[in-house]
Structures are given as structure tokens and as C-alpha cells.
Amino acid sequence: MSRRAPARGTVAANTSANRRTVMTLYSGITCGASHSCRFVLYEKDVECFVEYIDPREGSEELAQLNPYNETPTLVDRDLVLYTPHIINEYLDERLPHPPLMPVDPVSRGRARLMITRLQRDWFSQLSAIASGDRRSANKARKIVRDGLISISPVFATQKHMLSDEFTLVDCFLLPLLWRLPVFKIELPEQATPLLEYAERMFERPSFQASLSEAEREMRS
């Protein structure tokens, strides 16, 4: 079963004509990758259908669009994109205000590298925590915990992950931080700068708007 909601503003009835003119994001209900894309959409303040997909039931429509039948998947007219970092960079270029990637090539390269690190080193551990045995889950928790502790000092000297500017890196990091209680990852006092950053950013209107009902319950 899927659920549809507009990402911003009032959207007309879901007809095929509307679907040709308004972007559609097929989103997991609780998956962090999909959450990052919803975060970007709300940050851009753009009209878009958000189609929530229950992974237990799937979606024939999504299967026809994406050969991997997975979320997130973005449809913009005749263009179909999947993989979260590709979707988010496309949205940033397609909707340039506010810009979420640095202007200069060196900083853009660093941003892409950090996003890759978040996906490969930390997000990849969440499935082991959720479905692995106790030993595998504890190992995965330690990897995420140690990684977050290592980046915490950054937030003692700057407002966001890369600099004082909010970027796509923050759009990937914050959904992970939101899920720490669910995955029973506790950070020590030395990670206080990171935790303070997280609490401050969780109040950002675009982040609050990006939360699904199930994600809100993660911290209720």
C-alpha cells in the first residue's frame, strides 16, 4: 500500500496530466536514503508528489520505473532517477535556490567524498543492526558510533558538516542522526558538539516537514 502527499503547497488531484508536470518521489516510509531526498525537496520548497512505498507490499508502478525496484526514485517528466546522491545533486542543479553544493570544484569534491563516506561507512551498517545477529549488530553499532565521534569536533568550530554553510552533506547526515535511538547507538559526552548540531538542525522547518509519520514516532 502506498501513500501520497505533496511536498509543498496545494497539489491538484493525482491525474496523469498532473504527473507529467509535477515531480514524483517514490519514498520509503522509514529509509534514511529516501528521507534525505525528502529533506532536499522541502529545503527547495518545490511542489512534488511524495509516494510512500511500503517495502512489504512493493509497487508495480515503481518496478516498471526502476530496474532495482527500490526507493528513493524520482520521476521528473520523462526522466527517472534513482540512487540518493544522484537524485539530490539533480534536484540541486534543477532547482538552484537555495544552492546546496559548494561553488568551487575542490569543495564540491570534498562534499561528494563525504556523502560517499556516509553511505558506504555508516548507512550501510544500519541493515546489519536491524537484521543481523547480536554480534554483527554490535559491531555495526561500534562502526557508526566511532565514526560519528571522529567527526564531532568539526561542529565545535563550524555550524555545519563542511563549513558554516548548509549543504547536501547535512541532508544526508541528519537522517542518520535522527535514527540513532532506534538503532540503539548512544554517543558519549565527547560527541556533544555533534549532538548539539543535531538538535538544532532537527528544528529546521524543512527537516520537520520531511518526516514521515513513522519517522516522527522514532523519537516520540
N, C-alpha and C positions, 0 to 999 in steps of 0.2 A: 504494500500500500504506500502511496506517495502523498505528499502534502505540498501545496503550492502557496507561496507567499511573495508579495512584491518586496524587492529590496529597498525601494524608496518610492514615496508618493503613491498616488492612486493609479492603479493599473486596470485597464478595461478587462472585460471578460476574456477568458483564455480561448481565443479562436485562432485558427491557422493564420489569419491575416495579422493578428497581433504578434504571433510568434515569429513572423517574418521581420517585424520591425523592432521588437524588444528582445534583448539578450535573455537567454535562459541558462541558469546554472543548475546542473544536477548535482546535488549535495548529499553527502552522508549526514545522518542525523547527529552523530557524535564524533565523526572522524576529524582529527586535527587538521589534516590537509585541506578538507573542504571548508573548515572553519576559517582558515587563513584567506581563502578566496572570498568568502562572505565578508570578512573584515575589510578586504580591499574594496569590494563593491560599495559597502557603506561609507568607507572613507572617501570614495569618489563621488558619493551622493548621486548614483545613477539608477534609473529605472531598470529593473531586471527581475524576471521571474526566478524565484528560488524553488526548485523542485526537490523536495526531500525524498530520498530513496531509502527504504528500509532494506538493509542488506540481506535480511532473512527471506524477503519476498522478491527482491530484484525488480527489474523493469525491462519489458520487451523493447520499449522505445529507446532506453539507454543502450541496450545491447546492439541495436541497429546503428547507433551513432558512434559508439566506442568499441573497437575490436576487443578491448580488455574488459568491457562491461563493468567499469569501475567509476567511482566518484573521486574527485570532482571532474566534471565535464562541462565545458562552456560551449554554448551554441550562439553564434552571432551571425544572423542571416545565414549565408551558405557556408560559413566557417565553423568547424568543430575542433575544439582544442581539449586536450587532456594533459595531465601531469601538472601539479600545482604551481611550480615555479614558471612554467611556460604560460599558464593562464594569467598569473599575476603580472608578469612582465608585459604580456599583451595588453592587459587592462590599463597598465600604467602608460603605455605608448598610445593606446587608442583613446584614453581619457586623461590627457596630460595634466589636469589640475585637480587636486594638488599633486605635484610630482613626488613620486615615492622611490625613485632611484637617483643616486648622485649624478651630477652632470659630467664630471671628468672621468676618463676611462679607467684610471687607477682605482678610484673609489668604487666605481661600478664593478670592477673585477673583484675587489675585496668583498663587496656586498654579495655577489654571486657565490663566491667561495664560502662565505659564512652560511648562506642559505643551504648550500650543498652539505656543509658540515652538520647543520641542524637536522637535515633529512636523513643523512646516512648514519650519523653517530648517535642521535638521540631519538628521533621519531621512530626509527627502525627498531628500537628496543621495546616500544610500547606493546607490540604484539606478543613478545616473549613474556612480558609482565602479565598480560591479560590471559594468556592461554598456556603458557609454559608450566613446567613443574616448579616446585618451590626453589630448587637450586638455580634453575635458569632465570626465574623471576627475580630472585635476589641479586644475581649477577647483573642483570639488565638494570635494575634499580640503582646499583652502585655506579654503573657506567654513566647513567643520566645524572645522578647526584654529583659525582665527581666533576663531570663536565660543566655543570651549572655553577658549582663552587669556583671552578677555574676562571669563569668569565665574570663573576660577581664584582671584582674590584673595578671593572670598567665603569660601573654605574656610580661609583663614588666620585668620579670626575666629569661625567657627562650625562646628559638626560636620556639618551637612547643608546641602542646597541653599537652603532657605528660612530655616532657623533651626537651633537645636540639636535640634529635634525631627525625627524621621524621618517623611517624608510620601510621598504618591503621586508627587510630583515626583522623588524619589530613585528610585522604582520605574521611572520612565521613563528617567532619566539613566543609571543603572548599566548596563542592557543595551547602551546605545550605547557607553559607555566600555569595556566588555568586548570589543567588536568592533573597536576601533581597530587592533590589529595586523593583523587580517585585511584591513582596508581600507587598510593601509599609511599610517596617519595617525600621525605622530610629533609629540609635543608637546615644546616646548623646556623648559629649566630653569625659566623663569619660571612654568610651569604646575605646579611641584612641589606646591603645596597641593592642587590638583585630583587629581594622581596619587596622593598620599598618601591622600586621601579614598577614591579608588577602590580601592586595595589593601586598605585597612581594611574597606571595605564588601563587597568580594568574599569576605571570610572570614565574613560573616554567614551563619548556618546556613540561613536561608530563601533566600538567594541561591544558595548551593551546591546546595540541594535543587531549585531551579528550573531548573537547567541540563539541557538535553538532552545526550545523548551527543555529538552533533555539535558542540554549543556548547562542551563541555569540550575537545574537540580543537582549538578555536580558539587555545587557549593552552597546549597540551601540547607 
